[in-house]
Amino acid sequence: ATFTLASQLPVQVHSLFLSYTIIMPNTPKTSAATSKKVNYTVHKRPAAPFYRKVLGGIFATCFALTYLVTLPYILLSIYVLWDYFVRSALPGWMIWTTVPFVISTIVPTQHSPFFVKHVVDSMIDYFEFSEIRETSDEELLEFFGKGRTAILAAQPHGVVSFTGMCSGSFCIDEFRKIKTAAASVVTSVPILKHVMGIFGLIDASKKSIVRHMKKGGAAGSIVIYIGGIAELFKSSRKEERLYLSKRKGFIKLALTTGSDILPLYLLGNTHSLTVVKSGPLAAISRKMGVSITYFWGWKNLPIPRPDKLVYVRGRLLGMPKIEEPTQEDIDFWHKKYCDEVERIFETYKGACPGYENKKFYID
């Protein structure tokens, strides 16, 4: 690979607990889709002590359980409050179980970059998380420094995007300003909105996203999970199916706002947990835009499998600004994005154990 002399040397960036080690490859990667040479860097940590992995597993499980327990807890809290003020049949002490619900209902969410950086940090060790970057941090900082915004198009979704969470802790401070678009239920439901809100969420409506992007730079850029919750019910440990063929709104958004698109592929996201794909809860999940159906992982428990996660950052597509794009314009750039996503998957799937023979589909 071609790098400056300085970038060929091992670099360490120290966090609160451990150091990140940047590893430079010896030769460019050959894309399986295009047969072109692609320069990239691999970023990962040295081996962590066992207690760090245990701690990371606990945090990952807590995030996963939030999706399982939030709805039952809210329903229970509403019932207890109703009983307390109307019927008074339940023991009086039960009113105290509703305190988190009441507080979460009243208090607004809070983006917490410090918590993400220093507490979620241990999940990096649990999942043996690493990053592959075709676009360097320096290139992105230069891009954002010009006031440009980017749509960081992330796929696949997974039950819980642990790859995305780990990247939020692993990245430099400037990139932690980048917000993530989420379904309104995630940004408004008590408990869930506070647990997930630490990563910096905004409502996924077009109006909200356009208003946010006017800030410019990293602060105005946004992560969008293109396939959304619908994608969750398509993939498995044997097949990687992206819900993408009909998702073109993000392309039009980028063209009309003059933003660029940066493809992100989250290898391992569909391996951490397995979800029940049918039944009433699955149907409700699709309607609400958030997973409330049962899922399982390690030992068939709702504990994420400690499988390796790999975050792949592709290249900016180089999109133009077209205030009134035609359908032909949208289709052209959509195809380019789809081709790029497939290239990234086929090129780097070998970096994630279990993906070597996994089939890729765009639905």
N, C-alpha and C positions, 0 to 999 in steps of 0.2 A: 504494500500500500504506500501511497505517497503522502508523507507528513513532513512537517518542519522538524529540524533536529530536536527542538525542545519537546515537541509532542511525541517523539519516539521514546522518550524516557518515561519510566514508571512514575505516576503521579499519585499522591495520596491527599485526600481532602478529609479532614478530621471532623467527626460529628461529636455529639455528647458522649457516646459510648465507644464506638469503634471507628476504624478508618475505612474509607472506600478505596479500593484499588482499581486503577484504570489499566486495562490490558490492551495493548495495541496488537492487531493481527500482523502476521508476517506478509501475507499476500491479500490482494483484493478478493472479495467473494464473487464467484460467477453465478449470476442469476439463472435459475433453472427455467424461468419463463422467457427471458430475453437473450440469454447467452452473453450478456454484457458484463464487464467487470464493474463491481461496485465497491467503493471505498467505505469502510465502516470501522467503528471502534466498539469494543466490548468492555462493559463496566460492571464489576461485581466486587463482593467483599471477600476477605479471607475467611477461613472456617471460623465459626463462632462457637463459644462454649455452650454446653448442653443447656444450661439454665436459660440462656437467651432464646433458644428454640422453644423451650417450654413456655416461656413468657409470651413469645410471639404466637404460639398456638392458642393460648388462653385469650389473647386479644382478638385473634381471628374468629374464634368460636363465639365470643361475645357479639361481634358484629353480625355474624350469621344468625345467632339466636334472636337478635333484635327483630328480624323479619318474622320469626315464628311466634314470638310472645307478645308483640305489640298489640295486635288486634284483640286477642283474648283478654289482655290486661286492660285495654281501653273499655271493652264491654263490661268487664267485671267492675271497673271503677265507676262507670255510669250507674250500674245496678246498685252498688254500695251507696253512692251519693243519693240516689232516689230513695233507697230504703231508709237512710239516715234522716232525711228531711220529711219523708211522707209516712213511712210505716213503722220504723224503729224496731224491726224484728231481729235484726242481726246484732251481734255483740258490738258494743260501742267502739272498741279498739280498732275495728276494721276500717273505720273512717281514715285512720292514719295511712292505710295502704294506698289511698288515693292521692296522697300528697305529691308524688312525682308527676302524676297525670295532671293535676291542677296547675302545678308550677310550669310544666312544659306547655300547657295550653296558653298560659298568660305570657310567659317570657319569650321574646323573639330568639331566633337561632343566632348562633355566633360562629363565624369562621375562625378556626383556631390553628393557624400555621405552626405555632409552637408545639401544640399537642401532636399534630401530624408528624412533625419532624422528629420529636424526641420520644414519643410514647409508641406511636404506630411503628416506629423504627424497628422494633424487635420482630415484627412480622417479616421483615426482609430476611432475617436469619431462618425463620421457620420454613419459609418457602424457597430458600436458597435463591432468592431473586437476583436477576441480572438484567442489564440493559444492553441492547445493540442499537447503535446510533449511526445512521447514515447522514443525519444532519447534526452537527456538533452544537454544543451549548453556545459556543462563540458565534456561530453562524446565526442561531436564533436570536441571540442578544443583539446582534447587528441589525437583524430584520425588525425586531421590536423597537430598537432605538430610532428607527426612521418613522415611528408612529404607526407602522403597519399592524394589522390584526390578522390572526390566523384562527381557522376552525380546525381544532385538533380532532380529527375524525377517528374515533376509537371503535374497534371491533375485535372479537365478539363480546357480547354483554356478560354472559355468565350469571349464575344465581346472585353472587356478590362479586363485584369486580375487585378481587384481591390484587390483581396485577396493577390496576389503576391506583389502588390505595398505596401499594408499596412504592410506586413511582412518585407519588406525592410526597412521600417521606425521603426518598432517595435523591430527589432533584435539588438543584440550587435554589436559594431563597427567592430569587426573582420569579422563578416559574411557579412558585407556590401561590402567586397572585392570581394565576389563571383559574377561573371558576369553571364549574361543571354544570351543564344543563341537566335537570332532572324532572321527572313527572311531578305534577302539582301535588300528588298525594304524598310524595317523599318530602316535599318542602313545606307541607302544611299539617300533616298528622302528628299529634303530640308523641313524644318519646322518639319516634323515628326521625323527625325533623332535626332533633338535637344531636342524636347519635351520628347521623350521616352528615349533618350540617357543618361539622367541624372541618370537612374537606372543602367547603366553600361552594354552595349550591345556589343556582338560580332557577326559576321556573322555566321550563322548556318551551313556553309559548313563543311564537315569532316576535310578538311585540316586546317581550321581556329581553330576548336575545339581541334584537336590533338596538334597543336602548343601551344595553350593556356594551355592545361593540363600539359605540360612539366614543368610549373612553380612549381607545387607541392603545397600541403597544401590548405588552403582556397583560396589563390590567383589563384590557378590552377584548382579549382573546378568550376562547371558550372551548371546552372539551364537550363534544357531542357523541353520545353512543348511538351510532347511526341505526342499528337494528332494533334498539330499544328492548322492551320486555318481550316482544314477539320473538326475538332471536333466541331468547332463553329456552324456549320449548322446541327448538329445531336441532340444536347441536347435541352431540353425545361424545363419549370417549372414543368412538370409532369414526365419527363423521364430523366435519367442521362445516356447518351450514350457516351462511350469512344471509340475513334478511335485508337484501340490498337492491334487488332489481327494480323495485317500485319506489325506493327511497331516493328521491331526487330534490327534495326541498332544500337540503343543505347546499347543493350545487348552485341553485338559483340564489340562495342567500349570499353565498360567497361572491358570485358574479355581480350582484346588485350593490353590495357594500364595498366591493374592491378588496375583499379579504382573500387570503390564500388558504389552501387546504393542505394540512400536514397529516398524512396517513399514520395511524398508530395501530400496530397489531399486538394483541395481548395474548400471547401463547400461554396456555395453561389455565386460562380463565374458565374453560368449559370442563376442566378435569378436577378442580378442587371440590366441587359438590355436584351431586346428581339430583335432578328434580323430578317430581311426579308430573307427567306431561298431560294427564287427563283427569277428569272428575270436576266437581263443582268449584273447588278452590283454584284449580288451574284456570278455569273459565273466568272466575272473579279476578284473578291476577292479571289476565289479559285485559280485562275491562279497566281495572284500576291503574295499570301501568307499573305495578310493583309486585314482587314475588311474595305471596302469603301462603303458597302451597307447601306441602312437606318436601323436604330434601334431606339427603344424607351424604356422608363422606366416609371418613375413617371408621372402620369397624361397623359400618352401617348406622353410625350415629351422626347427629347434626354437627359434626366436628370436621372442618375442612381437612382434606387429605394434604399431607406435607409434600405434595408434588412440586417440582421445580416450576417457577414462573419466569417467563422471559418477555420483557417489554421491548418491542421493536419500533423505533422511530424512523420512518422513511424519509423521503425527500419532499420538499414543498413542490406542489404541482406547477407553480408558476402561472396562476390564473390571472386573466385580465379583469378589468372592471367594465361591465356592460350593464348600463342602467335599465335597459329593457331587453333582456336576452330572449332570443327565440327558442322554440322547443329544440331546434337543431343545435343551438349553442349548448343548451342544458344537456342534451343527449351526448354530445361530443365529450364534454368534460366529465360526465358521469361514467362513460365508458373508460375514459382515461383513468379515473379513480379506481374503477373495478379491476382494470388490468394491473394497476399498481399494487392493489391489495393482494391480488393473486400472486404477483411476483414476490412480494414480501413473504407471504406464507410459504411458498414453494422453496424460496431461497434459504429461509432460516428455520424451518420446522425441525430440522435435525438438531437444533440447539436445545430443544425441549423433549426430554424423554417421554416416549409414548406417542409422539407425533410423527415418527419416521414414516409410518405407513398409513397415516390418517388421510382420508380423502377430503378434498375441498370442493364445496359447491356454493354457488350464489343463487339464492331463491328470490 
